[in-house]
Amino acid sequence: MNSDRSIDAYKRFYEDINFDRAGLFEILKKEYGCNTVLYPGCSIHITPSFYFQHVVYVDISKTAKDFFDDIHNILNYINNIKKYKQTAYVQFIHADYTKPLLLREENYDLLVALYAGEIIKSCKKYVKPGGIILTNNHQKDAEESLKDPSITLDGLIYKKGKKYLIEKNNVGDFKDIFKKYGNTKKDMKNSANGLEYVDNQCYFVLRKSK
């Protein structure tokens, strides 16, 4: 892709239909202050780089590879709108994240696990002890992960009106929590600008203890 096509593709698939979820990453950065991020199954969703200085993206698709081949222009775009002072660091790995990656284990503050299966199972080893995992429970990833004694539920994030809110100190049976918040349905609505994504997700913030 050339530079205009790369950024236009990102805008078309994410920003233009309100699917970038910038507010989600903004509140995550504010609450947890993560710096290093691993995002397997990322497609061309570069929004995390607007809030986190160091992001490693992993995807096996040709679409993602073609997009990140234009890394110079992608970095220029990110550096023009990022919310932090440092220069952005972006790495793309064209690989199957369910196979071993050439990454150091226990090295990342945050693992993003959205809309692709088995991310947590395959990639939690790359998360630092005390680090966090963001998931929308796609394919029951959060439910399965919480069976692991080294992973605990730290918070829930959901959108109310135009703002993302974080709810911590969740108590009660996990079955009740997942019954109430475990819906992973995506919704679209018609707006003045055409189809627009409505974020009805509840995002689970998990903490890895060891």
N, C-alpha and C positions, 0 to 999 in steps of 0.2 A: 504494500500500500504506500502511496505517497503521503506526505505530511497532512495535506488537507483531508484526504480520504480517511486516514487513520483517525484523526480527531473527530471528523464528521461522523464516522461510524460509532465512536464512543458516545457522542452526543445523541445520535439518533436512537441507539439502543438503551441508553440510560437517562441522560439529562432531559431530553425532550419529552419523555413520557413519565418523568418523575420517579424513575426506577434506580437512580443513583444512590439513594439512601444516605445522602451526605450527613444528615442530622444524626443518624445512627452512629456513624464513625466519630462524629464530633463529640457526642456525649460519652462514648467509650473512651476517647482520648482524655476528656476532662475528668472522668471518674477514675480511670486506671493509669493514665500517664504512660502508656506503652510506647516504646520506641521501635523495637524490631518486630516485624510482622511477617508471617508466612501465610500465603493465600493459595492453597491448592484448588484446582477446578475454577480458576478465576475468570475464564473467557477473556473479555477485553475490559473488565470492570476495574478501572484504575482509581476509582474514588478514594480508597484507603490512603493512597499516596498524597492526597491533599491534606491529610491530618497526621500521618505517621511518616517520619523521615526515612526509614529504612524498610522497604517492602520487597519480599521475594515472591514472585508470582510463578505458579506452576500450572501448566495445562498441556494436554496431549494433542489438542485440536489444531488443525491447519489454520483456522481462522485466528486463533490466538497467536500462533507463530508468525503469521504474516503481519499481524498488527504490531507485535513487539519487535519485529525486524526494523521498524521505524523508530527505534529507541531514542535517537537524538531529538527528533521532533516531539516525541511523547514527553521526554524530560523537559524540554523547553516549555511545553504547555503546562506541565505540573508545576514547574518552578515559578511560573507567572501567577499562579493562583493558590499556591500552598499557604497553609496557616501557621507555619513555623519559620524560623530564621535560617536554619541550615539549608544547604543544597540537598535536594532530594536524591536518595539512592534507590534505584530500581534495578532489580535483576529478574530476568525471565528464564525459566527452565522448561524446555520443551520435553516433557516426560510424563509418564504415567505415575501419578503420586502414590498408587497402591504398591509400587515397587520401590526398593531402596533408592533414595535420592543422595546426590553428592553434597550433603549438608551436614554440618556438625549437630549432633544431638544435644538436647537441653540448651538451645541457643536463642530461642525466640520468646519474646514477651507475650505475643498474641498469635493464636492460630485462628484463622477465619475459615469456618466450615459451613458454607451455604450452598444449597441446591445441587449438591453432588454427594453421592453415597460413599461411605467408608472413609471419609476424611479423618475423623477423629481416631478411628481404629488404626489407620495406617500412619498418621502423622503426629500423634500426641507425643511421640518420643523426641520430637524436635523442640518441644515446649520446655522452657526452663521450669524447675521446681518453683512453685509460687506464681507461675505464669497463668494466663487465662485463655479460654477457648470460647469463641462466639459461634453459636449455631442456632438455626431456626428449627431444629429437630427434624430436618429432612431425612426421610427413611428411618425415623426413630433413633437417630444418632445420639441425641441427648439422653434419651431413656436408657439406651444400651450402655452409654459411657458412665452413667451414674451407678451402675452395678459394680464399677471398679472402685474399690475403697480409696484409691489415690485421687479421685476426682469428686469434687463437691459442687453443689449449686451455690453460686455467689450472688446472682442477681437476675432479674428479668427486665428486659427493655421492650417497650411497646410504644406505638404512636397514638397520641391522643390529640385530635385536631391536627394542627400543623407541627406539633412538637413531639420529640421522642422523650419518654420519661423512663427513669430507672427505678426499679423497686427492689430493695434489698431486705435482708433479714426475713426471707421467706420461710415460713414454718408450716408444718403439716405433712401429710402423706404425699409422696411424689405422685402417686396415682391421681390424687385430687388435683395437684398442680398441673399435670399433663392433660387431665380431662378439661380443665378450665382454660389452659393456655396453649395446648399442643396443636392447635389448628395450623396447618401449613398451607392453607389455601391462598392462592394469589388472585387478586381481583383487578379488573380493568373497568374504567368508567369513561363515558363520553364527556369531554369538556370542550370549551371554546377552541382549544388547540388540537382537538382530535382525541384519540384514545389516550388515557392517562392511567398509570398504575396507582392503585390504592393499597397502601401497606397495612394490611390487617394482621401481619405476623406478630408473634411474640418471640423475641430472641432470648435465648438462654445464655447466660454468662457462667461458664464453668471454670473452676479453679483446680489446677493440678498441684497436688501437695508434694509429690516426689516423682 
